[in-house]
Amino acid sequence: MVRTVAFSIQGRALAALGRTSEAAASFEASAELAQQYGLYLLQAFAYRDLKLLILDRLVGEQSEQGKQCSRQLGHVLRRLKGPAETLTPMLDGLDAAALMCLPPPDPSFQMVYTPEEDLATGALRRELAGLRLKGLRDRAKQLGVDDDTLEDALDAEDSKSAVIALILAANEAAEDVGSQSAQQEAALRTELKGLRLKALRKRARDAEIDSASIEDTTDSDDPKGALLELLVLSSKPESSTGTAAANGAAAAAEEAAAFHSELQGLRLKDLRKRARDGGIGAQLLEDAADADDPKSAVIELLMDKKEHNTSLTAQEADSEAALRSELDTLRLKELRSRAKTAGVSADDLEDAADSDDPKGYVIQLLLAHGSSRVVAEDRPHFGSGGKQVEKPF
């Protein structure tokens, strides 16, 4: 029993380090030992960890490897005594009843694991696994994945795993380009260090570096070193616009991640209050409450609201604030009349009348109707629970 538990602990540690093949081997050794001694609960734990920590993250639960592991786990669970509802809490989110209904595992199936990942790639994969599909799409676009390739991934059976694979590949390609650029820069530095100052000045003029910049290097404490840095800088592609855009996208992504982390630490009650204070309508909050995961649904509303606010220019933000202040002073009857004049549909107004906050709902409709930035398909969908209201903030 001690060796069985030791192998499982070793597997978790190796999985955390991104050493997937070694971790998988430890989990399989634990399962084999547990089966040998009839320790079926420990065997179930080993297959649970193999599935959740290795296979689902690397190849997805709908892959052949993931399905085989699920069948193995279900087969072991059927050997345990007691109802499925007593086993489910021990499976870290897996449904014991569903697993026990699966067909038996294929004894001839061979598990094949992906090559070892370095620590950085493993950490990135785990980070991506915690993101929602919308966040993964944004991340892929930031890395330059084209729309057609991204759409193909979204049409895959396991779209989340497919998009993660695209992001990892794009990130690796970007690192390769960076490594190649670093090697080229190192070779250039070696070459320039072998030249005399006169030759460096001539090379700078040939590179069409302005004479004022060249003269400035003469006044420095290390004229040769300053001129060398000037030549290295001039050899890099002119991509200030692209660099600024990339830096801006990275900063935006970092800010969004920090905001998401902050929201995760709040209770549902506090999230709902924050949403109401931020101008999110009562009907949208009601729909979020009916979702399979109410907390995640409210967080998504807040993330979308922040993204919408960020996209507004200062002038647009002031205009929206002024309009909101004006609408707040009107009675519901006046708001409905104004909404009809603005072209808000009768169905939308009927939904507003059925909401907990009819006035607030109509105000949201009027604000949204006046914004050309909002696109219906970008609105969040909270699964099968509750009515989906595709209305902007």
N, C-alpha and C positions, 0 to 999 in steps of 0.2 A: 504493500500500500504506500509506503514511504517513497519508493522509487517512482510509482505512478504519479503521485502528487508532485515530486521533484521535477519530473519531465514536463508536467503542465506549467509549473512556475517558470522553468527554463524557457519554454515555448513563448510565454507571455513577454518575458524579458527580451528575447530575441526579436519578437514581432515589434516591440517598441523601438528597437534599434534599426528596424528595416531589413533585418536579415531573414528574409521570408522563407527560403528553402530550409534553413536550419530550424527555424521556428516550426514549420510544418512537420519536419522530421521528428521533432520533440513531441508535438501533439499526437502524431501517429504512434510513436513509441508508447506514450502514455495510454492511448486507447487500446493498443495491443496487449500491454501488460494488464490493464484493467479487465479486459475480456478473459485473459488467461486465468485470472484469479476470481472471476465472477463478480467483480466490483463494477456493476453496470452503471451506477450513478456517476462514478468517476469517469467511466468510459463516455457517458453522455456529455459530461463537462468538457472532456478532451475534444470531442467532435464539435461541441458548441463553440469552443475557442478557435478551432481550426476553421470553422465556417465564418465566424464573425470577424476574427482578427486577420485572417489570411485570404480566404477565397472570395468573400463578398467584397473585400477592398480591392483585390487585384483583378479579378475577372468578372465579378458581379454574381448575384445570387441566381440569375437566370441562365448562367453558363452551364455547360455540361458538368464541369467540376463542382460548381455550387450545388447543382441538383443532386449529384451523386452523394455529396457530403450530407445534404438534407435527408436523403433516403437512409444513409447510415445512421444518422442521429435518430430518425423516426423509428428505425428497426430496433435500436437500443432502448428507446423509451417504451416500446411495446413490451419489453421484457421486465420493466419495472412494475412494482405493485402500486396501486393507488390511482385515483382519477387524474386526468390530464390537468385539471385546474390547479392541482397541488404542485405540478411540475413546472407549469408556465412561469411562475415568479422566479424560478431558478435559472431561466434560460436567457436572461438579459434582453428581453423584448421579443423573443421567438415564441410562436404559438405551439404549445405541445400537442394540442388536439389536431391541428393542421398537419404537423410533422408525422404524427402517428397514422394519419390517413394515407400517407404516401406509399407508393409501391416499394417492394424490397430493393436494396441496392444491387447493382450489377457486379457480381464477383470478378468478372474479367476486366472491369474498368481500371485503367491506370491513371493515377493522379499525376499531372504534369504542372509544374510551377514555373512562373516566369523567372528569368535570370535575376540574380541579386541586384537590388537597387542600392545606390549610395545613400548615406544618411539624409542628404539634402532632398533627394527625389522622394524618399520614403516619407519625410516630413511634409513635403508638398502634397503628396498623394493623400495623406491623412487630413491635411487642412482642406483639400478640395472635397473629400468625402463628407465633410461637415457642412458644406454649402448647399443651398437650394439650387434647383436647376437654373433659375433666373440669374443667380449670382455667377454660376459657372459659364453661362452664355456671355455675360459681360466680361468675365475674365478672358475667355477665348478671343473675343473681339479685340480686347486690349493688346493681346499678343499677336494680332494680325491674322487670325484664322479667317479665311474668306467665308462669305455668307453661304455659298453653295455647299461647301464642306461641312459647315456647321449645321445646315438644314438636314444633310444626309445623316449626321450623327443623331439629331433630334428624332429622326424617323426610325432609328434602330430600336430593337426590342428592349434593350436596356440603355435608354438614351443617356442617363446620367453617367454610366460607366464609359460610354462612347465619347461624351464631351470631355470627361476627365482625361481619357487617352489622348485626345486632340491637344489639350492644354499641356500635358506632359511632353508631348512631341514638340510642340511649338516652343516650349520653354527650353528644351534641350537644344533645339536649333538655334535659339537666340544665344545660348551659352556658347555654342560652337563658334558662332560668328564673333562673339566677344573674345573668345580664346584666340581665334585666328588674327583678329585685329591687334591683340596684345602681343602676339608673336611678331607680327609685322613691325609694330612700334619698337619692340626690343631690338630687332635687326637694324632698323633705321638709326636708333640711338648708337648702336655699336659702330655703324658706318660713320656717323657724324663725329663721334669722339675721336676718330682717327684723322680728321681733317684739321688743318691749321685755321686760325681765325680769319685770315684773308680769303681762304677757300670757302669758309662758311658764309662770309658776307656776299661773295659772288653767287653762291647757291641760293641765298635768300633773295637776291635781286632777280635771278633767273626764275624763282618761284613767284615773282611778281608781288613780293611782300613790300608794302609801302616803305618808302625811305625813312619816314619819321619813326616808324617802329624799329627799323634797323639801327638808327642813330640812338634811340633810347637805350638799346642794349649796351652801347659804348659807355654810357654813364653809370652802368650798374657795377656792383662789386665784383661780379664774375661775368665779364662780357661774353666769353666763349659759352659758358653755361646758359646764359640768357638767350643768346642767339640760337643755341641748339634747341632749347625749349620752344622758341618761336618757329623754328623749322618743323619740329615735330607737330606742333599745333596746326600749322598751315597744311600739313600732309593729310590731316583728317578730313573726311567729306564734310561739306557744308550742310549741316542738318540741324541748324539751330531751331528751326520751326518744329521739325519732327521731335527733337530732343525735348523742347518745351512741352509739346503735346504729350509725349511719353511721361515726362515728369509730372505733368498735371494729372494724367490718368492714374499714375501710381499714387499720387497724393490723395486723389479722390477715392481710390480703392481702399487706401489705408484708413481714411476718415470713415468710410462706410463700414469697414470691419470693426473699427473702434466703437462706432455707434451701435452696431449690431450686438457687440459684446456687452455694452452697457445695458441694452434692452433685455438681454438674456438674464441679467442679474435681478431684474425687477419682477415683482409678483403680478399676476394677471390683473388684479384690481388696480395696481398702480399704472400698468400699461394702458388700461382702458381710460383712466383719468387723463393720462398724458395725451392719448389720442383725442379725447374730447376737447382738451385745452388747445390742441393743435388744429382744431377745425375739422376733424374727421366726423362725418355725419353719423347719426344714430343708427340708420339702416345698415350702413356698412359694418358698424360694430355689432349689430344684431346678427348679421350674416356670419361674422367672425366667431361669434359665440356658438353658432350652430355647426362650426367646422369640426373635423375629426380632431384637430389639435388647436384649440382656441388661442392658446398663448402664441404659437407660431403664426397664426393668422393675423393677430393684432400687431405682432412685430412686423409682419410683411406690410401691413397697412402703414405703419409708421415709417418703414424704410422707403416705401413708395412716395409717401408724403414728403419726406426729406429730399428724395431725388427730384420730385416735382418742384419743390421750393428752390432747390439749387439751380434748376434749369431756367428759372425766371431771372430776367435782368432786374437791376435795381428799380428801373422805371416801371416795369411790369408788376413787380412786387408792391410798389407804392400804389399803383392803380388798383390792384386786387384788394389791398387793405382799405383803400378809400371806398371801393364799391361795397365791401363787406360792412363797413361802418354805416354806409347809407342804407343798405338793405336791413340791417338790424333794427333800424328805427321804424320800419314799415310793419303794418299789420299783416296777418296771414292772407286776408282777402286781397290786399294790395299786391302782395308778393305773387299770389296766384295769377292775378291779372297781368302783372308785368312778365311773368314767365310765359303766359300764353302769347303775349305780344312778341316776346323774344323767340318764339318758335319751339318752346319746350312741349314735348308731346303730351297728349292727354293721359297715356299710360303711365308716364313718369310722374305726372301730377297725382294720379290715383295711388301710385306707390307711396308718394309722399304723405298723402292723407291717411294711409294705413300704418305709417311708421309711428314710433314712440315720440318723435319730435318733428311734427309736420312743418313747422316754420323753419327749423334748422335744415331740414331736408330740402325744402324749396330754395333756400339760400344757396345750398351747395349746388343745386341744379343750375341756378342762375350764374354762379361763379364759374362752373364748369362749362356752361354754354358759351360763355364769353371768352374761353381759352382755346386757342387753336392748337395748343401744344399737346393736348391730351388725346391719346389714341386708345380706342376701346380695347384692342387686344393686349395692351400693356397692363391692363388692370389685373389684380390678383384673382386667382380662382382657388377656392378653399376645399376642393374635393367634392364629394357627393353630398355632404351634409348641408342643408340650408339652401335657400334660393340665391343664385348668383346674380348680383346686381352690378352690371358693368357700367358704373357711373363714376366719373372722376370726382376728386375732392372738390 
